[in-house]
Amino acid sequence: MQLEHLRDAVLDDDLREMLGRLPLELSELYSELYDKMLARKGPASIAVSHNSLRWLLSSRSPLKSLEFCKAVSRNTNMSPDDISNDQILDLLHNFLVLDRDLDVFRFAHLSVAEYLEESRPEYNKNACHALAAEICLIEIIRLSSCTDVSRVVRRLRLDFRNTVSETRKSYVEGLHKYALKMWASYSECAGEEQRILESRFKELFRFLLFYDCGDYSLLNAWLRSRQRKMMESAASRILKDLVRNHSSSSAPLYFLACAHGFCEIVRMSLPDSHFMDGMRQLGLLLAAQHGQKRVWKLLLDSDEIETALMVEMVERLSLESLTWLLKASSKTKSTERILLAANRMNGEIIALLLDHCKDLTITEEIIESASWAAEASALEVLLGRAKDCEITAKALSRAARWGDSAVVNYF
């Protein structure tokens, strides 16, 4: 890279002068190269350069080079056809390389990403995630069936006409699929300050969430998307089930906000006491599942969870989410009802609840109730913590009748 830095010298005197002031620190060298890279560049080149670096800094999985060119041009008035791999490399040749075997762009070295994040304020994580969210939102909105897209396009000075023709493979596997999967996560990571700051990102974010012309809602269209359903993870199934089972028009927005930490959206629902009386617990469930502490505090301003709500949490949440919940609500006590809440209790969850409330006494009634519903690992934990607790004939009978073979064998 230092040799590249010296190539600008034409005369020997210039070369000697540059050799005498070579940067001692790598960050200084990157700074000189960065400033030189953007010097005398036009606005289009600068926009593509910024977009390329920010996109890579926030990327969760690499896009093929063609899809990458689409992404970094989406919020400009350029067509992806006007940007080639070689042009990207010419603009950023000291910072990016093209892995031709995998057909993906990546940073030339890990130190490039470190320099940008640590030394260039314009590449802070929130700004990079906001840019990625903006690109994903543009991609979703431009291919939607929304009849009011032209209004947004004019106001934000976008031009959706200058887009490369979409092949079926590109639509299913490329930027569009990535956008459907990642826009909400990127919007979450951008932070509330970026979401409420007057910007193109805020306009697009609000448009997707709130646009509803009666017979068409962008948010509902995204939630119903076949591709969206194909990409669902285990963590998103509760969100999907809640949306499907609630007919309220405001429910999808509220549930999404609770799951992704859009606190400014959750606050909009708080004054509506009638709505919140029926939905608060479901919002808490989503907040716990997704580790949204700020949403949790908005909906439950207490360190203690009532028993009925805790029972529902134990029945529906994973071990990881329950661990987070108990840390967030440190005063919550494990009761016998909570302990037996899960239909198929396992040893890890039982151990977690018992560790959280060490003064809970394991009784013969608890063993009897667990004998037909719990896994053998749960019974092992319960009996290991029990003091002078015998296995009763009732427990054996229940295990033989309803328990699985591992429970019977354990007894």
Secondary structure as a PSIPRED ss2 file (coil, helix, strand):
# PSIPRED VFORMAT (PSIPRED V4.0)

   1 M C   1.000  0.000  0.000
   2 Q H   0.000  1.000  0.000
   3 L H   0.000  1.000  0.000
   4 E H   0.000  1.000  0.000
   5 H H   0.000  1.000  0.000
   6 L H   0.000  1.000  0.000
   7 R C   1.000  0.000  0.000
   8 D C   1.000  0.000  0.000
   9 A C   1.000  0.000  0.000
  10 V C   1.000  0.000  0.000
  11 L C   1.000  0.000  0.000
  12 D H   0.000  1.000  0.000
  13 D H   0.000  1.000  0.000
  14 D H   0.000  1.000  0.000
  15 L H   0.000  1.000  0.000
  16 R H   0.000  1.000  0.000
  17 E H   0.000  1.000  0.000
  18 M H   0.000  1.000  0.000
  19 L H   0.000  1.000  0.000
  20 G H   0.000  1.000  0.000
  21 R C   1.000  0.000  0.000
  22 L C   1.000  0.000  0.000
  23 P C   1.000  0.000  0.000
  24 L C   1.000  0.000  0.000
  25 E C   1.000  0.000  0.000
  26 L H   0.000  1.000  0.000
  27 S H   0.000  1.000  0.000
  28 E H   0.000  1.000  0.000
  29 L H   0.000  1.000  0.000
  30 Y H   0.000  1.000  0.000
  31 S H   0.000  1.000  0.000
  32 E H   0.000  1.000  0.000
  33 L H   0.000  1.000  0.000
  34 Y H   0.000  1.000  0.000
  35 D H   0.000  1.000  0.000
  36 K H   0.000  1.000  0.000
  37 M H   0.000  1.000  0.000
  38 L H   0.000  1.000  0.000
  39 A C   1.000  0.000  0.000
  40 R C   1.000  0.000  0.000
  41 K C   1.000  0.000  0.000
  42 G C   1.000  0.000  0.000
  43 P H   0.000  1.000  0.000
  44 A H   0.000  1.000  0.000
  45 S H   0.000  1.000  0.000
  46 I H   0.000  1.000  0.000
  47 A H   0.000  1.000  0.000
  48 V H   0.000  1.000  0.000
  49 S H   0.000  1.000  0.000
  50 H H   0.000  1.000  0.000
  51 N H   0.000  1.000  0.000
  52 S H   0.000  1.000  0.000
  53 L H   0.000  1.000  0.000
  54 R H   0.000  1.000  0.000
  55 W H   0.000  1.000  0.000
  56 L H   0.000  1.000  0.000
  57 L H   0.000  1.000  0.000
  58 S H   0.000  1.000  0.000
  59 S C   1.000  0.000  0.000
  60 R C   1.000  0.000  0.000
  61 S C   1.000  0.000  0.000
  62 P C   1.000  0.000  0.000
  63 L C   1.000  0.000  0.000
  64 K E   0.000  0.000  1.000
  65 S H   0.000  1.000  0.000
  66 L H   0.000  1.000  0.000
  67 E H   0.000  1.000  0.000
  68 F H   0.000  1.000  0.000
  69 C H   0.000  1.000  0.000
  70 K H   0.000  1.000  0.000
  71 A H   0.000  1.000  0.000
  72 V H   0.000  1.000  0.000
  73 S H   0.000  1.000  0.000
  74 R C   1.000  0.000  0.000
  75 N C   1.000  0.000  0.000
  76 T C   1.000  0.000  0.000
  77 N C   1.000  0.000  0.000
  78 M C   1.000  0.000  0.000
  79 S C   1.000  0.000  0.000
  80 P H   0.000  1.000  0.000
  81 D H   0.000  1.000  0.000
  82 D H   0.000  1.000  0.000
  83 I C   1.000  0.000  0.000
  84 S C   1.000  0.000  0.000
  85 N H   0.000  1.000  0.000
  86 D H   0.000  1.000  0.000
  87 Q H   0.000  1.000  0.000
  88 I H   0.000  1.000  0.000
  89 L H   0.000  1.000  0.000
  90 D H   0.000  1.000  0.000
  91 L H   0.000  1.000  0.000
  92 L C   1.000  0.000  0.000
  93 H C   1.000  0.000  0.000
  94 N C   1.000  0.000  0.000
  95 F C   1.000  0.000  0.000
  96 L E   0.000  0.000  1.000
  97 V E   0.000  0.000  1.000
  98 L E   0.000  0.000  1.000
  99 D E   0.000  0.000  1.000
 100 R C   1.000  0.000  0.000
 101 D C   1.000  0.000  0.000
 102 L C   1.000  0.000  0.000
 103 D C   1.000  0.000  0.000
 104 V E   0.000  0.000  1.000
 105 F E   0.000  0.000  1.000
 106 R E   0.000  0.000  1.000
 107 F E   0.000  0.000  1.000
 108 A C   1.000  0.000  0.000
 109 H C   1.000  0.000  0.000
 110 L H   0.000  1.000  0.000
 111 S H   0.000  1.000  0.000
 112 V H   0.000  1.000  0.000
 113 A H   0.000  1.000  0.000
 114 E H   0.000  1.000  0.000
 115 Y H   0.000  1.000  0.000
 116 L H   0.000  1.000  0.000
 117 E H   0.000  1.000  0.000
 118 E H   0.000  1.000  0.000
 119 S H   0.000  1.000  0.000
 120 R C   1.000  0.000  0.000
 121 P H   0.000  1.000  0.000
 122 E H   0.000  1.000  0.000
 123 Y H   0.000  1.000  0.000
 124 N C   1.000  0.000  0.000
 125 K H   0.000  1.000  0.000
 126 N H   0.000  1.000  0.000
 127 A H   0.000  1.000  0.000
 128 C H   0.000  1.000  0.000
 129 H H   0.000  1.000  0.000
 130 A H   0.000  1.000  0.000
 131 L H   0.000  1.000  0.000
 132 A H   0.000  1.000  0.000
 133 A H   0.000  1.000  0.000
 134 E H   0.000  1.000  0.000
 135 I H   0.000  1.000  0.000
 136 C H   0.000  1.000  0.000
 137 L H   0.000  1.000  0.000
 138 I H   0.000  1.000  0.000
 139 E H   0.000  1.000  0.000
 140 I H   0.000  1.000  0.000
 141 I H   0.000  1.000  0.000
 142 R H   0.000  1.000  0.000
 143 L C   1.000  0.000  0.000
 144 S C   1.000  0.000  0.000
 145 S C   1.000  0.000  0.000
 146 C C   1.000  0.000  0.000
 147 T C   1.000  0.000  0.000
 148 D C   1.000  0.000  0.000
 149 V H   0.000  1.000  0.000
 150 S H   0.000  1.000  0.000
 151 R H   0.000  1.000  0.000
 152 V H   0.000  1.000  0.000
 153 V H   0.000  1.000  0.000
 154 R H   0.000  1.000  0.000
 155 R H   0.000  1.000  0.000
 156 L H   0.000  1.000  0.000
 157 R C   1.000  0.000  0.000
 158 L C   1.000  0.000  0.000
 159 D C   1.000  0.000  0.000
 160 F C   1.000  0.000  0.000
 161 R C   1.000  0.000  0.000
 162 N C   1.000  0.000  0.000
 163 T C   1.000  0.000  0.000
 164 V C   1.000  0.000  0.000
 165 S C   1.000  0.000  0.000
 166 E C   1.000  0.000  0.000
 167 T C   1.000  0.000  0.000
 168 R H   0.000  1.000  0.000
 169 K H   0.000  1.000  0.000
 170 S H   0.000  1.000  0.000
 171 Y H   0.000  1.000  0.000
 172 V H   0.000  1.000  0.000
 173 E H   0.000  1.000  0.000
 174 G C   1.000  0.000  0.000
 175 L H   0.000  1.000  0.000
 176 H H   0.000  1.000  0.000
 177 K H   0.000  1.000  0.000
 178 Y H   0.000  1.000  0.000
 179 A H   0.000  1.000  0.000
 180 L H   0.000  1.000  0.000
 181 K H   0.000  1.000  0.000
 182 M H   0.000  1.000  0.000
 183 W H   0.000  1.000  0.000
 184 A H   0.000  1.000  0.000
 185 S H   0.000  1.000  0.000
 186 Y H   0.000  1.000  0.000
 187 S H   0.000  1.000  0.000
 188 E H   0.000  1.000  0.000
 189 C H   0.000  1.000  0.000
 190 A H   0.000  1.000  0.000
 191 G C   1.000  0.000  0.000
 192 E H   0.000  1.000  0.000
 193 E H   0.000  1.000  0.000
 194 Q H   0.000  1.000  0.000
 195 R H   0.000  1.000  0.000
 196 I H   0.000  1.000  0.000
 197 L C   1.000  0.000  0.000
 198 E C   1.000  0.000  0.000
 199 S C   1.000  0.000  0.000
 200 R H   0.000  1.000  0.000
 201 F H   0.000  1.000  0.000
 202 K H   0.000  1.000  0.000
 203 E H   0.000  1.000  0.000
 204 L H   0.000  1.000  0.000
 205 F H   0.000  1.000  0.000
 206 R H   0.000  1.000  0.000
 207 F H   0.000  1.000  0.000
 208 L H   0.000  1.000  0.000
 209 L H   0.000  1.000  0.000
 210 F H   0.000  1.000  0.000
 211 Y C   1.000  0.000  0.000
 212 D E   0.000  0.000  1.000
 213 C C   1.000  0.000  0.000
 214 G C   1.000  0.000  0.000
 215 D C   1.000  0.000  0.000
 216 Y C   1.000  0.000  0.000
 217 S E   0.000  0.000  1.000
 218 L H   0.000  1.000  0.000
 219 L H   0.000  1.000  0.000
 220 N H   0.000  1.000  0.000
 221 A H   0.000  1.000  0.000
 222 W H   0.000  1.000  0.000
 223 L H   0.000  1.000  0.000
 224 R H   0.000  1.000  0.000
 225 S C   1.000  0.000  0.000
 226 R H   0.000  1.000  0.000
 227 Q H   0.000  1.000  0.000
 228 R H   0.000  1.000  0.000
 229 K H   0.000  1.000  0.000
 230 M H   0.000  1.000  0.000
 231 M C   1.000  0.000  0.000
 232 E C   1.000  0.000  0.000
 233 S C   1.000  0.000  0.000
 234 A H   0.000  1.000  0.000
 235 A H   0.000  1.000  0.000
 236 S H   0.000  1.000  0.000
 237 R H   0.000  1.000  0.000
 238 I H   0.000  1.000  0.000
 239 L H   0.000  1.000  0.000
 240 K H   0.000  1.000  0.000
 241 D H   0.000  1.000  0.000
 242 L H   0.000  1.000  0.000
 243 V H   0.000  1.000  0.000
 244 R H   0.000  1.000  0.000
 245 N H   0.000  1.000  0.000
 246 H C   1.000  0.000  0.000
 247 S C   1.000  0.000  0.000
 248 S C   1.000  0.000  0.000
 249 S C   1.000  0.000  0.000
 250 S C   1.000  0.000  0.000
 251 A H   0.000  1.000  0.000
 252 P H   0.000  1.000  0.000
 253 L H   0.000  1.000  0.000
 254 Y H   0.000  1.000  0.000
 255 F H   0.000  1.000  0.000
 256 L H   0.000  1.000  0.000
 257 A H   0.000  1.000  0.000
 258 C H   0.000  1.000  0.000
 259 A H   0.000  1.000  0.000
 260 H H   0.000  1.000  0.000
 261 G C   1.000  0.000  0.000
 262 F C   1.000  0.000  0.000
 263 C H   0.000  1.000  0.000
 264 E H   0.000  1.000  0.000
 265 I H   0.000  1.000  0.000
 266 V H   0.000  1.000  0.000
 267 R H   0.000  1.000  0.000
 268 M H   0.000  1.000  0.000
 269 S H   0.000  1.000  0.000
 270 L C   1.000  0.000  0.000
 271 P C   1.000  0.000  0.000
 272 D C   1.000  0.000  0.000
 273 S H   0.000  1.000  0.000
 274 H H   0.000  1.000  0.000
 275 F H   0.000  1.000  0.000
 276 M H   0.000  1.000  0.000
 277 D H   0.000  1.000  0.000
 278 G H   0.000  1.000  0.000
 279 M H   0.000  1.000  0.000
 280 R H   0.000  1.000  0.000
 281 Q H   0.000  1.000  0.000
 282 L H   0.000  1.000  0.000
 283 G H   0.000  1.000  0.000
 284 L H   0.000  1.000  0.000
 285 L H   0.000  1.000  0.000
 286 L H   0.000  1.000  0.000
 287 A H   0.000  1.000  0.000
 288 A H   0.000  1.000  0.000
 289 Q H   0.000  1.000  0.000
 290 H C   1.000  0.000  0.000
 291 G C   1.000  0.000  0.000
 292 Q C   1.000  0.000  0.000
 293 K H   0.000  1.000  0.000
 294 R H   0.000  1.000  0.000
 295 V H   0.000  1.000  0.000
 296 W H   0.000  1.000  0.000
 297 K H   0.000  1.000  0.000
 298 L H   0.000  1.000  0.000
 299 L H   0.000  1.000  0.000
 300 L C   1.000  0.000  0.000
 301 D C   1.000  0.000  0.000
 302 S C   1.000  0.000  0.000
 303 D C   1.000  0.000  0.000
 304 E C   1.000  0.000  0.000
 305 I C   1.000  0.000  0.000
 306 E C   1.000  0.000  0.000
 307 T H   0.000  1.000  0.000
 308 A H   0.000  1.000  0.000
 309 L H   0.000  1.000  0.000
 310 M H   0.000  1.000  0.000
 311 V H   0.000  1.000  0.000
 312 E H   0.000  1.000  0.000
 313 M H   0.000  1.000  0.000
 314 V H   0.000  1.000  0.000
 315 E H   0.000  1.000  0.000
 316 R H   0.000  1.000  0.000
 317 L C   1.000  0.000  0.000
 318 S C   1.000  0.000  0.000
 319 L H   0.000  1.000  0.000
 320 E H   0.000  1.000  0.000
 321 S H   0.000  1.000  0.000
 322 L H   0.000  1.000  0.000
 323 T H   0.000  1.000  0.000
 324 W H   0.000  1.000  0.000
 325 L H   0.000  1.000  0.000
 326 L H   0.000  1.000  0.000
 327 K H   0.000  1.000  0.000
 328 A H   0.000  1.000  0.000
 329 S C   1.000  0.000  0.000
 330 S C   1.000  0.000  0.000
 331 K C   1.000  0.000  0.000
 332 T C   1.000  0.000  0.000
 333 K C   1.000  0.000  0.000
 334 S C   1.000  0.000  0.000
 335 T C   1.000  0.000  0.000
 336 E H   0.000  1.000  0.000
 337 R H   0.000  1.000  0.000
 338 I H   0.000  1.000  0.000
 339 L H   0.000  1.000  0.000
 340 L C   1.000  0.000  0.000
 341 A C   1.000  0.000  0.000
 342 A C   1.000  0.000  0.000
 343 N C   1.000  0.000  0.000
 344 R C   1.000  0.000  0.000
 345 M C   1.000  0.000  0.000
 346 N C   1.000  0.000  0.000
 347 G H   0.000  1.000  0.000
 348 E H   0.000  1.000  0.000
 349 I H   0.000  1.000  0.000
 350 I H   0.000  1.000  0.000
 351 A H   0.000  1.000  0.000
 352 L H   0.000  1.000  0.000
 353 L H   0.000  1.000  0.000
 354 L H   0.000  1.000  0.000
 355 D H   0.000  1.000  0.000
 356 H H   0.000  1.000  0.000
 357 C C   1.000  0.000  0.000
 358 K C   1.000  0.000  0.000
 359 D C   1.000  0.000  0.000
 360 L C   1.000  0.000  0.000
 361 T C   1.000  0.000  0.000
 362 I C   1.000  0.000  0.000
 363 T C   1.000  0.000  0.000
 364 E H   0.000  1.000  0.000
 365 E H   0.000  1.000  0.000
 366 I H   0.000  1.000  0.000
 367 I H   0.000  1.000  0.000
 368 E H   0.000  1.000  0.000
 369 S H   0.000  1.000  0.000
 370 A H   0.000  1.000  0.000
 371 S C   1.000  0.000  0.000
 372 W C   1.000  0.000  0.000
 373 A C   1.000  0.000  0.000
 374 A C   1.000  0.000  0.000
 375 E C   1.000  0.000  0.000
 376 A H   0.000  1.000  0.000
 377 S H   0.000  1.000  0.000
 378 A H   0.000  1.000  0.000
 379 L H   0.000  1.000  0.000
 380 E H   0.000  1.000  0.000
 381 V H   0.000  1.000  0.000
 382 L H   0.000  1.000  0.000
 383 L H   0.000  1.000  0.000
 384 G H   0.000  1.000  0.000
 385 R H   0.000  1.000  0.000
 386 A C   1.000  0.000  0.000
 387 K C   1.000  0.000  0.000
 388 D C   1.000  0.000  0.000
 389 C C   1.000  0.000  0.000
 390 E C   1.000  0.000  0.000
 391 I C   1.000  0.000  0.000
 392 T C   1.000  0.000  0.000
 393 A H   0.000  1.000  0.000
 394 K H   0.000  1.000  0.000
 395 A H   0.000  1.000  0.000
 396 L H   0.000  1.000  0.000
 397 S H   0.000  1.000  0.000
 398 R H   0.000  1.000  0.000
 399 A H   0.000  1.000  0.000
 400 A H   0.000  1.000  0.000
 401 R H   0.000  1.000  0.000
 402 W H   0.000  1.000  0.000
 403 G C   1.000  0.000  0.000
 404 D C   1.000  0.000  0.000
 405 S H   0.000  1.000  0.000
 406 A H   0.000  1.000  0.000
 407 V H   0.000  1.000  0.000
 408 V H   0.000  1.000  0.000
 409 N H   0.000  1.000  0.000
 410 Y H   0.000  1.000  0.000
 411 F C   1.000  0.000  0.000
